[in-house]
Amino acid sequence: MFVYEKKLQYPVKIKNTNPKLASVIISQYGGPDGELGASLRYLSQRYSMPYAELKGLLTDIGTEELGHLEMVGTLVHQLTRNLTEEQIRTAGFDTYFVDHTTGVYPQFASGYPWSASTMQVTGDVIADLTEDLAADGATIQEQRGRKPLKTLDCW
């Protein structure tokens, strides 16, 4: 059903590690409005969509979100690979590192693990599409309106 090209649509090549930045970006991977939840939400909602064109659109969007998940996961991996013990400790990445080392694990920036409870699939077309708009709207607001966190010296 899916064709996988085994390459990122937009290559990610990060030379310097930065665990502080990775600890924030991880939320886009498995946070409440992250790519994992988005892909599963669209791919699950397609089954109850009564209109073939929209069912196909939800499938396409869900598949695209999987591509985003791969790019964000690559970012996190490249930002955390080859960390020194000192970098792990000073960046506050030590609690993540204890459980996952440099594996990319879906979680919120706060450390809370990804959960299906952060997404909705009701079977009601209007409710589901409203959920999709709300989740994507939250991501757009974060990208447009949020200023860099001053406590993180990684921007």
C-alpha positions as CSV (number, residue, x, y, z in Angstrom):
1,M,0.0,0.0,0.0
2,F,2.8,2.5,0.8
3,V,6.0,3.1,-1.1
4,Y,9.0,4.0,0.9
5,E,11.9,5.7,-0.8
6,K,14.5,5.1,2.0
7,K,15.6,8.8,1.9
8,L,14.4,11.9,3.6
9,Q,12.5,14.4,1.5
10,Y,14.6,17.1,3.1
11,P,18.0,15.7,4.2
12,V,19.1,16.4,7.8
13,K,22.8,16.9,8.3
14,I,23.6,18.3,11.8
15,K,27.3,18.3,12.6
16,N,27.2,19.5,16.3
17,T,25.4,17.7,19.1
18,N,23.0,19.8,21.1
19,P,21.0,17.9,23.8
20,K,19.2,21.0,25.0
21,L,17.7,21.6,21.6
22,A,16.9,17.9,21.2
23,S,15.1,17.9,24.5
24,V,12.7,20.5,23.1
25,I,12.4,19.1,19.5
26,I,11.5,15.7,21.0
27,S,8.0,17.1,21.7
28,Q,7.5,17.5,18.0
29,Y,8.2,13.8,17.6
30,G,6.0,12.4,20.4
31,G,4.5,15.4,22.1
32,P,0.7,16.1,22.4
33,D,0.7,17.8,18.9
34,G,3.7,15.9,17.5
35,E,4.0,13.9,14.3
36,L,3.4,10.5,15.8
37,G,0.0,11.5,17.1
38,A,-0.8,13.4,13.9
39,S,0.0,10.4,11.7
40,L,-2.0,7.9,13.8
41,R,-4.9,10.3,14.1
42,Y,-5.3,10.8,10.3
43,L,-4.6,7.2,9.5
44,S,-7.2,6.0,12.1
45,Q,-9.9,8.6,11.2
46,R,-9.9,7.6,7.6
47,Y,-11.8,4.4,8.3
48,S,-15.0,6.2,9.4
49,M,-14.8,8.9,6.7
50,P,-17.9,8.3,4.4
51,Y,-16.5,10.2,1.4
52,A,-13.9,8.4,-0.7
53,E,-12.1,11.6,-1.7
54,L,-11.7,12.7,1.9
55,K,-10.7,9.2,3.0
56,G,-7.9,9.3,0.4
57,L,-6.9,12.7,1.6
58,L,-6.7,11.6,5.3
59,T,-4.6,8.7,4.1
60,D,-2.3,11.0,2.2
61,I,-2.0,13.4,5.1
62,G,-1.3,10.6,7.6
63,T,1.4,9.2,5.3
64,E,3.0,12.7,5.0
65,E,3.0,13.0,8.8
66,L,5.0,9.7,8.9
67,G,7.6,11.4,6.7
68,H,7.6,14.3,9.1
69,L,8.1,11.9,12.0
70,E,11.1,10.4,10.3
71,M,12.7,13.9,9.7
72,V,12.1,15.0,13.3
73,G,13.5,11.7,14.6
74,T,16.6,12.2,12.5
75,L,17.0,15.7,14.0
76,V,16.8,14.4,17.5
77,H,19.2,11.5,16.8
78,Q,21.8,13.7,15.1
79,L,21.6,16.3,18.0
80,T,22.2,13.6,20.6
81,R,24.6,11.2,19.0
82,N,28.1,11.0,20.4
83,L,27.3,13.0,23.5
84,T,29.9,13.2,26.2
85,E,29.0,12.5,29.8
86,E,29.4,16.2,30.6
87,Q,27.1,17.3,27.8
88,I,24.4,14.8,29.0
89,R,24.6,16.0,32.5
90,T,24.8,19.8,31.9
91,A,22.0,19.8,29.3
92,G,19.6,18.1,31.7
93,F,19.4,15.2,29.2
94,D,20.5,12.7,31.9
95,T,17.0,11.5,32.9
96,Y,16.2,10.8,29.2
97,F,19.6,9.2,28.7
98,V,19.1,6.7,31.6
99,D,16.1,5.1,29.9
100,H,16.8,5.6,26.2
101,T,20.5,6.5,25.7
102,T,20.5,8.1,22.3
103,G,17.4,6.2,21.1
104,V,14.6,8.4,19.8
105,Y,11.6,7.8,22.1
106,P,8.3,9.5,21.6
107,Q,7.7,11.9,24.5
108,F,6.7,15.4,25.4
109,A,9.4,17.9,26.1
110,S,8.5,17.6,29.8
111,G,9.4,13.9,29.7
112,Y,5.9,12.5,29.7
113,P,5.7,9.5,27.3
114,W,3.5,9.7,24.2
115,S,0.1,8.3,24.8
116,A,-2.9,7.7,22.5
117,S,-4.9,9.6,25.0
118,T,-3.6,12.8,23.5
119,M,-5.4,12.2,20.2
120,Q,-9.1,11.7,19.3
121,V,-10.7,9.4,16.8
122,T,-14.5,9.5,17.4
123,G,-16.0,8.2,14.2
124,D,-17.9,11.5,13.9
125,V,-16.6,13.3,10.8
126,I,-17.1,16.8,12.1
127,A,-15.6,16.0,15.5
128,D,-12.6,14.3,14.0
129,L,-11.9,17.1,11.4
130,T,-12.2,19.7,14.2
131,E,-9.7,17.7,16.2
132,D,-7.4,17.7,13.2
133,L,-7.7,21.5,12.8
134,A,-7.1,22.1,16.5
135,A,-4.0,20.0,16.6
136,D,-2.5,21.4,13.4
137,G,-3.6,24.9,14.5
138,A,-1.6,24.5,17.8
139,T,1.5,23.5,15.8
140,I,1.1,26.6,13.5
141,Q,0.7,28.9,16.5
142,E,3.8,27.4,18.1
143,Q,5.8,28.0,14.9
144,R,4.5,31.6,14.4
145,G,4.0,33.0,17.8
146,R,6.2,31.4,20.3
147,K,9.5,33.1,21.0
148,P,12.6,31.1,21.8
149,L,12.9,29.9,25.4
150,K,15.4,32.1,27.1
151,T,16.3,29.4,29.6
152,L,17.6,27.2,26.8
153,D,20.8,28.6,25.3
154,C,20.4,26.5,22.2
155,W,18.5,28.7,19.7
